[in-house]
């Protein structure tokens, strides 16, 4: 299964495990709530989906990478205690609280969340001394004598042997006590995530043209050669930084992330070509509504990968607009909810309500919202009334409206160019498909609409010829690769 399917399976399992009867008892007994074991390549997003699942299910998450731990940190440190057996007193060994189990209780105390996920990564790559402890944990849900609290679901993850020589195979006894899910890489699934994360358009377009280069692992006489989804995403951050600094994106730098010399060289060449296309096709002019006849003439005669690259350039620019608009829209909605709740309150109650609204927010993820709410508090403490807060809020709404108009105008301009250059063609199919894949695009369109998107989405993607068109695209790609065009 792919990572998206695994995410849904885990969510379904959590809902089932946490379901209770009329007496408040778990319908699936805790002993029968099998730990979930994910086996898949590194960098595929196993940790990321745990964070998403915890947020979507409104439960906690405590995560550990087991290769960073020893037997002592897992089960606790030994200590000598006295026990009486058969009327005689003996010294016996017990263990201090497991660091891992203790962290679950600490998390419960600090967040007031009684249910959650305990996620243990790289569980099949632990040291020899820790391996028996991990087997006991998967079988009995305990570290030493310390049990995982009820309401906490165990999810463990590991890599297949071809990715890590330290991998230890689990025996049948252990596997018969877990829910094992084998995850494989899937570019089409990752692409949706990548659009949402803002992965650099050059990477997105390159991998669209050469999907086989998304994940590769080779063993050679000189060692491993590989590239993973994590490598591409981290490379994206570095490319953006280099571009802001005005520094060159070199093959040497790329090779530090894409640790496969042939692929690093190939992407370096494509990146240079991508930037050439960006200059030649005047993407910003297209976004402003200006279409040069010579640009249209060139793209009509261009080879297939050049057309894909231009579509990628358009999508990259549009996604910047969509992300900015959707993030601002979410921010404004959050502000509106808070302001609506304090509108009729006297100042002292409004201040207390603002404190209550700030308390559960994440300091990092919600930093801007927190800063704005503190500004609202400052105005109230200075004696200003609700109208002052309303005026501040209206400025945020004005910015949102401007972002919405800009995104809409750019989307219409992109359709103008696509119609002028390609009409109702397979290139338009690709453009619509990319919009459908992009969550920021879909969020924007679902809220604000786009008549031409609806027209082409229905007419080109969801009719009886869709499969044939996509098959033609695949055949054209293979033909272009064969002919070197």
RODO-2510 file (C-alpha; in nm, 4 decimals, decimal comma):
residues 485
     n   res          X          Y          Z
     1     x     0,0000     0,0000     0,0000
     2     x     0,1057     0,3624    -0,0359
     3     x     0,1506     0,6043     0,2532
     4     x    -0,1943     0,7599     0,2047
     5     x    -0,3647     0,4204     0,2242
     6     x    -0,1594     0,3387     0,5332
     7     x    -0,2710     0,6645     0,6934
     8     x    -0,6366     0,5741     0,6425
     9     x    -0,5820     0,2217     0,7773
    10     x    -0,4189     0,3625     1,0907
    11     x    -0,6995     0,6145     1,1420
    12     x    -0,9566     0,3366     1,1090
    13     x    -0,7643     0,1246     1,3600
    14     x    -0,7442     0,4098     1,6107
    15     x    -1,1176     0,4780     1,5854
    16     x    -1,1902     0,1087     1,6401
    17     x    -0,9423     0,0731     1,9284
    18     x    -1,0754     0,3797     2,1113
    19     x    -1,4449     0,2937     2,0641
    20     x    -1,6200     0,2242     2,3954
    21     x    -1,9451     0,0585     2,4971
    22     x    -2,2220     0,1942     2,7165
    23     x    -2,0133     0,1158     3,0269
    24     x    -1,7112     0,3076     2,9016
    25     x    -1,5088    -0,0075     2,8342
    26     x    -1,3149    -0,0477     2,5115
    27     x    -1,5100    -0,2636     2,2669
    28     x    -1,1814    -0,4164     2,1537
    29     x    -1,0013    -0,5280     2,4729
    30     x    -0,6660    -0,3584     2,5258
    31     x    -0,4876    -0,6929     2,5011
    32     x    -0,6390    -0,7424     2,1529
    33     x    -0,5458    -0,3943     2,0298
    34     x    -0,2549    -0,5041     1,8175
    35     x     0,0364    -0,2617     1,7711
    36     x     0,0657    -0,1380     1,4136
    37     x     0,3964    -0,2109     1,2403
    38     x     0,4840    -0,0038     0,9329
    39     x     0,7619    -0,1346     0,7104
    40     x     0,8691     0,0974     0,4305
    41     x     1,1606     0,2843     0,2754
    42     x     1,3222     0,5754     0,4622
    43     x     1,1986     0,9267     0,4002
    44     x     0,8564     0,8169     0,2759
    45     x     0,6663     1,0178     0,5378
    46     x     0,5914     0,7719     0,8173
    47     x     0,6562     1,0276     1,0911
    48     x     0,4674     1,2992     0,9031
    49     x     0,1483     1,0941     0,8800
    50     x     0,1638     1,0216     1,2533
    51     x     0,1512     1,3958     1,3194
    52     x    -0,1369     1,4334     1,0740
    53     x    -0,3320     1,1430     1,2232
    54     x    -0,2897     1,2700     1,5791
    55     x    -0,4111     1,6159     1,4762
    56     x    -0,7065     1,4841     1,2755
    57     x    -0,8143     1,2414     1,5498
    58     x    -0,7599     1,5053     1,8221
    59     x    -0,5327     1,2787     2,0248
    60     x    -0,1765     1,3066     2,1513
    61     x     0,1493     1,1929     1,9944
    62     x     0,4742     1,0887     2,1598
    63     x     0,7454     0,9870     1,9131
    64     x     1,0839     0,8230     1,9630
    65     x     1,3568     0,7011     1,7302
    66     x     1,4649     0,3736     1,8867
    67     x     1,8172     0,3671     1,7424
    68     x     1,8889     0,6609     1,9765
    69     x     1,8037     0,4535     2,2833
    70     x     1,9702     0,1947     2,5027
    71     x     1,8163    -0,0841     2,7050
    72     x     1,8465     0,1310     3,0179
    73     x     1,6542     0,4263     2,8742
    74     x     1,3827     0,1925     2,7458
    75     x     1,3168    -0,0174     3,0561
    76     x     1,4698     0,2063     3,3246
    77     x     1,7724     0,1758     3,5521
    78     x     1,8071    -0,1142     3,7977
    79     x     1,7715    -0,0466     4,1691
    80     x     1,7957    -0,2726     4,4739
    81     x     1,4837    -0,3110     4,6880
    82     x     1,3899    -0,5365     4,9781
    83     x     1,1205    -0,8042     4,9548
    84     x     1,0042    -1,0659     5,1991
    85     x     0,9679    -1,4202     5,0655
    86     x     0,8683    -1,7100     5,2902
    87     x     0,9188    -1,4982     5,5976
    88     x     1,2710    -1,3978     5,5008
    89     x     1,3893    -1,0654     5,3639
    90     x     1,5745    -1,0637     5,0317
    91     x     1,7310    -0,8013     4,8096
    92     x     1,5692    -0,7854     4,4675
    93     x     1,6135    -0,5866     4,1485
    94     x     1,3471    -0,3507     4,0223
    95     x     1,3659    -0,0776     3,7617
    96     x     1,3085     0,2944     3,7643
    97     x     1,0398     0,4325     3,5352
    98     x     1,1056     0,3775     3,1656
    99     x     1,2031     0,7046     2,9980
   100     x     0,9631     0,6278     2,7134
   101     x     0,6641     0,5360     2,9307
   102     x     0,7431     0,8268     3,1621
   103     x     0,7345     1,0670     2,8681
   104     x     0,3825     0,9462     2,7844
   105     x     0,2651     1,0289     3,1371
   106     x     0,4442     1,3657     3,1231
   107     x     0,2699     1,4407     2,7930
   108     x    -0,0683     1,3454     2,9393
   109     x    -0,0104     1,5747     3,2370
   110     x     0,1006     1,8728     3,0279
   111     x    -0,1635     1,8476     2,7526
   112     x    -0,4549     1,6887     2,9425
   113     x    -0,4877     1,4378     2,6573
   114     x    -0,5593     1,0913     2,7933
   115     x    -0,5441     0,9161     2,4560
   116     x    -0,2775     0,9186     2,1900
   117     x    -0,0228     0,7451     1,9709
   118     x     0,3121     0,6158     2,0946
   119     x     0,5216     0,6089     1,7779
   120     x     0,8519     0,4215     1,7793
   121     x     1,0586     0,4608     1,4628
   122     x     1,3417     0,2362     1,3387
   123     x     1,2213    -0,0376     1,5692
   124     x     1,3833    -0,3177     1,3683
   125     x     1,7270    -0,1503     1,3668
   126     x     1,7943    -0,1415     1,7414
   127     x     2,1083    -0,2741     1,9092
   128     x     2,1440    -0,6397     2,0070
   129     x     2,0956    -0,5555     2,3748
   130     x     1,7705    -0,3692     2,3085
   131     x     1,6217    -0,6160     2,0571
   132     x     1,4688    -0,8547     2,3184
   133     x     1,3132    -0,5570     2,4952
   134     x     1,1482    -0,4436     2,1724
   135     x     1,0101    -0,7904     2,1080
   136     x     0,8637    -0,7927     2,4590
   137     x     0,7173    -0,4481     2,3976
   138     x     0,5409    -0,5507     2,0761
   139     x     0,4115    -0,8687     2,2370
   140     x     0,3062    -0,7351     2,5792
   141     x     0,2985    -0,3536     2,5413
   142     x     0,5388    -0,3096     2,8307
   143     x     0,8914    -0,1825     2,8808
   144     x     1,0195    -0,3983     3,1644
   145     x     0,7458    -0,3816     3,4263
   146     x     0,6026    -0,0546     3,2959
   147     x     0,2886    -0,0778     3,0839
   148     x     0,1757     0,1634     2,8139
   149     x    -0,1279     0,3532     2,9519
   150     x    -0,4682     0,2408     2,8275
   151     x    -0,5934     0,4639     2,5470
   152     x    -0,2497     0,4899     2,3878
   153     x    -0,2097     0,3146     2,0541
   154     x     0,1304     0,1726     1,9648
   155     x     0,2574     0,2376     1,6134
   156     x     0,6064     0,1200     1,5226
   157     x     0,7996     0,1680     1,2004
   158     x     1,1028     0,0159     1,0368
   159     x     1,2906    -0,0134     0,7094
   160     x     1,3212    -0,3134     0,4767
   161     x     1,6583    -0,4960     0,4813
   162     x     1,7691    -0,3493     0,1474
   163     x     1,7766    -0,0023     0,3044
   164     x     1,9535    -0,0828     0,6298
   165     x     2,2021    -0,3603     0,6996
   166     x     2,1195    -0,3365     1,0721
   167     x     1,7644    -0,4610     1,0157
   168     x     1,6571    -0,7559     1,2276
   169     x     1,3726    -0,9737     1,1044
   170     x     1,0860    -1,0313     1,3472
   171     x     0,9882    -1,3896     1,4199
   172     x     0,6419    -1,5320     1,3552
   173     x     0,5498    -1,5147     1,7240
   174     x     0,5993    -1,1381     1,7189
   175     x     0,4431    -1,0808     1,3764
   176     x     0,1365    -1,2746     1,4909
   177     x     0,0793    -1,0061     1,7548
   178     x     0,0992    -0,6973     1,5330
   179     x    -0,0797    -0,5452     1,2355
   180     x     0,1921    -0,5311     0,9732
   181     x     0,1590    -0,2844     0,6850
   182     x     0,4115    -0,2837     0,4027
   183     x     0,4392     0,0618     0,2459
   184     x     0,5795     0,1310    -0,0989
   185     x     0,6805     0,4610    -0,2536
   186     x     0,4214     0,6241    -0,4801
   187     x     0,5051     0,9490    -0,6570
   188     x     0,1425     1,0371    -0,7319
   189     x     0,0633     1,0300    -0,3593
   190     x     0,3780     1,2176    -0,2604
   191     x     0,3080     1,4818    -0,5250
   192     x    -0,0079     1,5950    -0,3469
   193     x     0,1889     1,6285    -0,0227
   194     x     0,4714     1,8058    -0,2060
   195     x     0,2375     2,0663    -0,3548
   196     x     0,1022     2,1381    -0,0081
   197     x     0,4549     2,1705     0,1317
   198     x     0,5630     2,3955    -0,1528
   199     x     0,8357     2,1694    -0,2903
   200     x     1,0337     2,3555    -0,5567
   201     x     0,8620     2,3478    -0,8994
   202     x     1,1852     2,2355    -1,0682
   203     x     1,1819     1,9187    -0,8575
   204     x     0,8107     1,8622    -0,9148
   205     x     0,8427     1,8972    -1,2909
   206     x     1,1593     1,6891    -1,3127
   207     x     0,9978     1,4010    -1,1247
   208     x     0,6820     1,4307    -1,3324
   209     x     0,8958     1,3778    -1,6417
   210     x     1,1156     1,1095    -1,4816
   211     x     0,9061     0,9355    -1,2185
   212     x     1,1534     0,6466    -1,2043
   213     x     1,4003     0,8834    -1,0341
   214     x     1,1702     0,9535    -0,7387
   215     x     1,3126     0,6660    -0,5322
   216     x     1,6222     0,4695    -0,6193
   217     x     1,8596     0,2518    -0,4219
   218     x     2,1566     0,0784    -0,5814
   219     x     2,4435    -0,1175    -0,4318
   220     x     2,7768    -0,0739    -0,6084
   221     x     3,1368    -0,1644    -0,5365
   222     x     3,1856     0,1857    -0,3955
   223     x     2,8797     0,1700    -0,1698
   224     x     2,5129     0,2668    -0,1732
   225     x     2,3709     0,5097    -0,4267
   226     x     2,0266     0,6364    -0,3428
   227     x     1,7669     0,9093    -0,3424
   228     x     1,4497     0,9270    -0,1317
   229     x     1,1467     1,1510    -0,0929
   230     x     1,3133     1,3094     0,2099
   231     x     1,6165     1,3891    -0,0036
   232     x     1,4059     1,5660    -0,2661
   233     x     1,2138     1,7662    -0,0047
   234     x     1,5269     1,8747     0,1814
   235     x     1,6921     1,9651    -0,1489
   236     x     1,3912     2,1857    -0,2215
   237     x     1,4537     2,3900     0,0939
   238     x     1,8176     2,4344    -0,0039
   239     x     1,7363     2,5407    -0,3596
   240     x     1,4981     2,8082    -0,2318
   241     x     1,7668     2,9316     0,0091
   242     x     2,0342     2,9411    -0,2612
   243     x     1,8031     3,1329    -0,4927
   244     x     1,7276     3,3907    -0,2226
   245     x     2,1000     3,4281    -0,1551
   246     x     2,1757     3,4604    -0,5238
   247     x     2,4047     3,1578    -0,5072
   248     x     2,4368     2,8907    -0,7750
   249     x     2,2617     2,5560    -0,7384
   250     x     2,5475     2,3252    -0,8317
   251     x     2,5728     1,9558    -0,9065
   252     x     2,8008     1,9224    -0,6037
   253     x     2,5367     2,0671    -0,3732
   254     x     2,2598     1,8608    -0,5315
   255     x     2,4689     1,5467    -0,4827
   256     x     2,4695     1,6034    -0,1078
   257     x     2,0941     1,5373    -0,1093
   258     x     2,0512     1,3200    -0,4180
   259     x     2,3209     1,0719    -0,3245
   260     x     2,3253     0,9067    -0,6632
   261     x     2,5841     1,0706    -0,8940
   262     x     2,4009     0,9965    -1,2177
   263     x     2,0702     1,1351    -1,0904
   264     x     2,2367     1,4369    -0,9290
   265     x     2,4007     1,5228    -1,2615
   266     x     2,0746     1,4670    -1,4469
   267     x     1,8769     1,6942    -1,2151
   268     x     2,1490     1,9614    -1,2213
   269     x     2,1221     1,9708    -1,5999
   270     x     1,7436     1,9870    -1,5805
   271     x     1,7527     2,2662    -1,3212
   272     x     1,9590     2,4806    -1,5586
   273     x     1,7143     2,4018    -1,8389
   274     x     1,4195     2,4811    -1,6125
   275     x     1,5575     2,8260    -1,5381
   276     x     1,6155     2,8808    -1,9077
   277     x     1,2510     2,7965    -1,9747
   278     x     1,1496     3,0348    -1,6968
   279     x     1,3307     3,3196    -1,8717
   280     x     1,2303     3,2215    -2,2243
   281     x     0,8589     3,1814    -2,1547
   282     x     0,8163     3,4928    -1,9364
   283     x     0,5949     3,3262    -1,6753
   284     x     0,5318     3,6486    -1,4833
   285     x     0,4057     3,8104    -1,8039
   286     x     0,1708     3,5175    -1,8578
   287     x     0,0409     3,5623    -1,5013
   288     x    -0,0236     3,9297    -1,5711
   289     x    -0,2317     3,8392    -1,8771
   290     x     0,0220     3,9199    -2,1469
   291     x     0,0634     3,6443    -2,4056
   292     x     0,3383     3,6807    -2,6633
   293     x     0,2602     3,5251    -3,0036
   294     x     0,6190     3,3998    -3,0319
   295     x     0,5844     3,2254    -2,6948
   296     x     0,2712     3,0451    -2,8116
   297     x     0,4359     2,9483    -3,1396
   298     x     0,7420     2,8094    -2,9634
   299     x     0,5551     2,6000    -2,7069
   300     x     0,3299     2,4484    -2,9731
   301     x     0,6368     2,3138    -3,1522
   302     x     0,8297     2,2225    -2,8373
   303     x     0,9128     1,8688    -2,7325
   304     x     0,6929     1,7031    -2,4750
   305     x     0,9178     1,7474    -2,1706
   306     x     0,9458     2,1202    -2,2468
   307     x     0,5666     2,1476    -2,2454
   308     x     0,5546     1,9653    -1,9120
   309     x     0,8198     2,2006    -1,7772
   310     x     0,6171     2,5062    -1,8731
   311     x     0,3049     2,3613    -1,7125
   312     x     0,5183     2,2990    -1,4041
   313     x     0,6320     2,6615    -1,4069
   314     x     0,2719     2,7806    -1,4258
   315     x     0,1670     2,5462    -1,1453
   316     x     0,4582     2,6536    -0,9280
   317     x     0,3597     3,0180    -0,9626
   318     x    -0,0095     2,9480    -0,9071
   319     x     0,0589     2,7401    -0,5978
   320     x     0,2424     3,0332    -0,4410
   321     x    -0,0784     3,2344    -0,4785
   322     x    -0,3053     2,9523    -0,3622
   323     x    -0,0963     2,8832    -0,0518
   324     x    -0,0788     3,2499     0,0440
   325     x    -0,4550     3,2898     0,0005
   326     x    -0,5593     2,9712     0,1812
   327     x    -0,3228     3,0337     0,4736
   328     x    -0,4506     3,3898     0,5096
   329     x    -0,8098     3,2694     0,4832
   330     x    -0,7535     3,0167     0,7630
   331     x    -0,5905     3,2874     0,9742
   332     x    -0,8830     3,5266     0,9217
   333     x    -1,1348     3,2524     1,0056
   334     x    -0,9530     3,1837     1,3330
   335     x    -0,9523     3,5542     1,4209
   336     x    -1,3209     3,5845     1,3341
   337     x    -1,4101     3,2957     1,5623
   338     x    -1,2253     3,4519     1,8558
   339     x    -1,3635     3,8011     1,7966
   340     x    -1,7148     3,6652     1,7587
   341     x    -1,6895     3,4989     2,0980
   342     x    -1,5842     3,8198     2,2808
   343     x    -1,7961     4,0728     2,0931
   344     x    -2,0559     4,1257     2,3661
   345     x    -1,8218     4,0729     2,6626
   346     x    -1,7038     4,3428     2,9013
   347     x    -1,3302     4,4134     2,8844
   348     x    -1,2267     4,1960     3,1806
   349     x    -1,4133     3,8921     3,0455
   350     x    -1,2810     3,9553     2,6941
   351     x    -0,9232     3,9588     2,8267
   352     x    -0,9822     3,6283     3,0051
   353     x    -1,1371     3,4822     2,6890
   354     x    -0,8351     3,5907     2,4818
   355     x    -0,6047     3,4214     2,7330
   356     x    -0,8160     3,1063     2,7058
   357     x    -0,7985     3,1211     2,3248
   358     x    -0,4187     3,1588     2,3292
   359     x    -0,3534     2,8792     2,5805
   360     x    -0,4090     2,5718     2,3546
   361     x    -0,2340     2,7219     2,0508
   362     x     0,0940     2,5791     1,9279
   363     x     0,3758     2,8282     1,9828
   364     x     0,5391     2,7445     1,6502
   365     x     0,2497     2,6556     1,4186
   366     x     0,0184     2,9322     1,5442
   367     x     0,2810     3,1984     1,6105
   368     x     0,1174     3,4656     1,3953
   369     x    -0,2265     3,4081     1,5482
   370     x    -0,0790     3,4240     1,8982
   371     x     0,0990     3,7518     1,8188
   372     x    -0,2213     3,9042     1,6811
   373     x    -0,4291     3,7980     1,9812
   374     x    -0,1702     3,9508     2,2129
   375     x    -0,2019     4,2752     2,0148
   376     x    -0,5777     4,2588     2,0695
   377     x    -0,5147     4,2108     2,4416
   378     x    -0,2855     4,5116     2,4455
   379     x    -0,5535     4,7308     2,2894
   380     x    -0,8140     4,6187     2,5431
   381     x    -0,5741     4,6697     2,8332
   382     x    -0,5046     5,0198     2,7001
   383     x    -0,8741     5,0984     2,7333
   384     x    -0,9753     5,0663     2,3692
   385     x    -1,3144     4,9148     2,2860
   386     x    -1,4207     4,6343     2,0527
   387     x    -1,4407     4,8735     1,7556
   388     x    -1,0610     4,9096     1,7632
   389     x    -1,0236     4,5324     1,7367
   390     x    -1,2797     4,5268     1,4581
   391     x    -1,0801     4,7868     1,2630
   392     x    -0,7654     4,5748     1,2960
   393     x    -0,9584     4,2698     1,1802
   394     x    -1,0956     4,4538     0,8767
   395     x    -0,7400     4,5282     0,7638
   396     x    -0,6694     4,1545     0,7658
   397     x    -0,9860     4,0976     0,5610
   398     x    -0,8696     4,3570     0,3078
   399     x    -0,5402     4,1710     0,2657
   400     x    -0,7310     3,8444     0,2220
   401     x    -0,9526     3,9962    -0,0471
   402     x    -0,6469     4,1240    -0,2336
   403     x    -0,4819     3,7807    -0,2199
   404     x    -0,8049     3,6181    -0,3389
   405     x    -0,8326     3,8537    -0,6344
   406     x    -0,4669     3,8053    -0,7280
   407     x    -0,4927     3,4258    -0,7180
   408     x    -0,8117     3,4350    -0,9245
   409     x    -0,6638     3,6691    -1,1837
   410     x    -0,3517     3,4553    -1,2187
   411     x    -0,5574     3,1377    -1,2547
   412     x    -0,7660     3,2974    -1,5296
   413     x    -0,4492     3,4198    -1,7022
   414     x    -0,3045     3,0683    -1,6893
   415     x    -0,6203     2,9333    -1,8532
   416     x    -0,5986     3,2078    -2,1164
   417     x    -0,2487     3,0927    -2,2056
   418     x    -0,3324     2,7211    -2,1986
   419     x    -0,6310     2,7768    -2,4292
   420     x    -0,4295     2,9926    -2,6663
   421     x    -0,1367     2,7526    -2,6793
   422     x    -0,3037     2,4119    -2,6561
   423     x    -0,6825     2,4349    -2,6656
   424     x    -0,8680     2,1220    -2,5519
   425     x    -0,5645     1,8985    -2,5691
   426     x    -0,3708     1,6479    -2,3635
   427     x    -0,1665     1,9387    -2,2252
   428     x    -0,4893     2,0825    -2,0829
   429     x    -0,5596     1,7401    -1,9299
   430     x    -0,2220     1,7540    -1,7586
   431     x    -0,2848     2,1081    -1,6328
   432     x    -0,6234     2,0114    -1,4868
   433     x    -0,4731     1,6964    -1,3350
   434     x    -0,2035     1,9043    -1,1646
   435     x    -0,4680     2,1379    -1,0237
   436     x    -0,6593     1,8359    -0,8935
   437     x    -0,3441     1,7008    -0,7300
   438     x    -0,2650     2,0272    -0,5521
   439     x    -0,4500     2,0643    -0,2223
   440     x    -0,3879     2,4428    -0,2084
   441     x    -0,5405     2,4716    -0,5574
   442     x    -0,8425     2,2616    -0,4663
   443     x    -0,8940     2,4516    -0,1413
   444     x    -0,8898     2,7806    -0,3295
   445     x    -1,1166     2,6658    -0,6136
   446     x    -1,3684     2,4977    -0,3830
   447     x    -1,4051     2,8250    -0,1895
   448     x    -1,3859     3,0753    -0,4738
   449     x    -1,4805     2,8822    -0,7868
   450     x    -1,3415     2,8896    -1,1403
   451     x    -1,5781     2,8315    -1,4319
   452     x    -1,3115     2,7216    -1,6755
   453     x    -1,1707     2,4738    -1,4279
   454     x    -1,5170     2,3199    -1,3895
   455     x    -1,5608     2,3128    -1,7659
   456     x    -1,2345     2,1373    -1,8446
   457     x    -1,2418     1,9163    -1,5373
   458     x    -1,5758     1,7724    -1,6443
   459     x    -1,5078     1,7737    -2,0164
   460     x    -1,1525     1,6388    -2,0237
   461     x    -1,0943     1,4355    -1,7102
   462     x    -1,4216     1,2704    -1,6281
   463     x    -1,5504     1,1545    -1,9609
   464     x    -1,5082     0,8235    -2,1368
   465     x    -1,1940     0,9349    -2,3197
   466     x    -0,9953     1,0175    -2,0044
   467     x    -0,8150     0,6863    -1,9796
   468     x    -0,7301     0,6925    -2,3486
   469     x    -0,5913     1,0444    -2,3250
   470     x    -0,3736     0,9541    -2,0291
   471     x    -0,2584     0,6409    -2,2090
   472     x    -0,1652     0,8560    -2,5096
   473     x     0,0361     1,0825    -2,2809
   474     x     0,2219     0,7821    -2,1415
   475     x     0,2922     0,6539    -2,4913
   476     x     0,4138     0,9957    -2,6015
   477     x     0,6503     1,0086    -2,3023
   478     x     0,7948     0,6700    -2,3939
   479     x     0,8252     0,7757    -2,7570
   480     x     0,9952     1,1020    -2,6574
   481     x     1,2397     0,9145    -2,4331
   482     x     1,3165     0,6659    -2,7110
   483     x     1,3718     0,9368    -2,9700
   484     x     1,5640     1,1584    -2,7291
   485     x     1,3338     1,4545    -2,7861
***
